[in-house]
Amino acid sequence: MGCVAYLLKLPRELEKIHDVFHVSMLRKYLAEPSRFIATENIEVRPDLNFDDEPVKILAHKVKILQSKQIPLIKVLWRNHKTSEATWETEEAIK
């Protein structure tokens, strides 16, 4: 499409997703079967969003700011690997 935008040929099951991507969103693909996520397991809504469900809490920590303490939990999400777990506030996942 241009210097910073690429038109990708997507599989038929992803036809509802816009097929033009900025280079900052693209990464070199390394074929690895464990990185494959079956698209039938992900329900994509018409607005192209999907719900991630928390599967397991992996760790706890407290972030200390100037005058407050924020309890955080490390969450493993459905259809994600452990290395992709994120730190969230408890209120954010309820």
N, C-alpha and C positions, 0 to 999 in steps of 0.2 A: 504494500500500500504506500509505503514511503520509508524515510530513514528511521523512524521510530515506531512505526505501526506495521503489524503483520497480519495478513489474512490467513487463518488456519483452516485446514480441511478437518472438520470434526466428524466423529462417528454419527450415524443416523440417530442414535438414542440421545444425542446432545444437541439436536437440531434447534431447540428453543433457546440455546445460549448464543449470544452475540459472538460472531466468529472473528472479530478484529480485536487484537490485543496490543497494548503498548509494550515495548521491549522490556520495561522494568518488571513486567508480570511474567516474563518467560524465563525458564531455566533450562539448562542442558539436560536432556533426558538420558538417564542411565537405566537400561533395561534390568529390572529387578522384580521378580514375581511378587515379592512381599509388599511392594509399593502399589500394586494394582488394587483398586477399589471398584467392585462391581457396581455399575450405575443403577442396576435395578434395586439396590439396597438404599439408595439415596432418593428420597422423595423431594423433587424440586418443584416448588410452587410456581404459578404463572409469573410472579414478580421476581423469579430466579433466586429466591432465598430457600434455605432448608434449615431444619431444626437439628442442632447437635444435642445429643443427650449425654449427660454425665454418666459414666460407667463406674468409676472408682475414684476415691480420694487417695492420692499417693503420698502426700506429705502435708505438714502444717508448718507455718512460720508466722512471725509477727513483724510487720514493717513499722519501724519507729520513725515518726516525723518529729517536728519541733515540739509539739505539745500534745500529740496523740499517738495511739498505737492502733494499727490496723491488722486484725487477724486475717491471714490469707491461707488458702488451701490450694494444693496442686491437683488439678482435675484431669483425669484421663477421659477423653470423649469417645463416643461410639464412632467407629470407622476411622480411628486415628491410632497411630503407634504411640508407645510410651514416650518416645523422644519428642512428640508433638503435644504433650500435656502442657497445660497453661496454668499460671497462678491467677486465682480469682478470689474476690471477696465472697463470703458465704451468702450474702444477699444476692449476688449476681447470678447464682445458679439455682436459686429457689424459685 
